[in-house]
Amino acid sequence: MLPAPEEEQAPEQISLFILYINTLIDLERWSDWSRVQARIRKFLKSITDEEDRLMIVASLTDEHDAWFEAGFFRAAEMFIDLAYYIDSKNPQLQRQRRETQDMMHV
């Protein structure tokens, strides 16, 4: 279960969101992604501390890398898109996102 939006948002909750996304992927509940994505983006917007944001980006990119290396590009894209949402000006995230999208189209 995802933390309720009205609860205090702590950066450490990213672990719960990652677990939830991985469960969604494992169960192939693709139709739920837009609802879950909206909830996660709301959480990400609430994190304003730069160190916390960097920790979250690192967690999301770690998940992206694991799915990407496994060849499951749809799942990898979900994570890199969230990382990109936090830091769209980061050239490394831009490159990873573009590469992941390219692999999805192959």
JOMOFEN-V275234 format. One record per residue. RES is the residue in one small letter. SS is DSSP state (H for helix, E for strand, - for the rest). PSI is psi in degrees with one decimal (999 if undefined). Layout:
RES SS PSI
RES SS PSI
This chain:
m - 135.1
l - 147.8
p - 141.5
a - 143.0
p - -28.0
e - -10.3
e - 157.5
e - 133.4
q - 119.4
a - 138.9
p H -30.9
e H -17.8
q H -10.2
i H -32.0
s H -40.1
l H -41.1
f H -41.4
i H -43.8
l H -42.5
y H -43.6
i H -44.5
n H -36.6
t H -44.0
l H -42.8
i H -47.5
d H -36.4
l - -2.4
e - 46.8
r - 58.9
w H -30.6
s H -17.7
d H -9.4
w H -43.3
s H -37.6
r H -45.5
v H -42.4
q H -42.9
a H -41.0
r H -40.9
i H -39.9
r H -37.0
k H -42.7
f H -47.6
l H -37.6
k H -29.7
s H -13.9
i - 113.8
t - -22.7
d - 129.0
e H -40.2
e H -41.1
d H -41.1
r H -40.7
l H -39.8
m H -41.4
i H -44.3
v H -42.8
a H -42.3
s H -44.3
l H -40.0
t H -31.9
d H -44.4
e H -43.4
h H -49.2
d H -40.4
a H -45.4
w H -38.6
f H -47.0
e H -29.4
a - -8.2
g - 15.0
f - 84.5
f H -27.6
r H -45.1
a H -42.3
a H -40.0
e H -36.4
m H -43.3
f H -40.8
i H -31.5
d H -38.0
l H -40.9
a H -42.4
y H -36.0
y H -37.0
i H -40.1
d - 70.6
s - -13.3
k - -6.0
n - 116.4
p H -34.9
q H -42.5
l H -38.4
q H -44.8
r H -45.9
q H -41.0
r H -45.0
r H -43.9
e H -41.7
t H -44.0
q H -40.7
d H -41.9
m H -31.4
m H -30.9
h H -7.2
v - 999
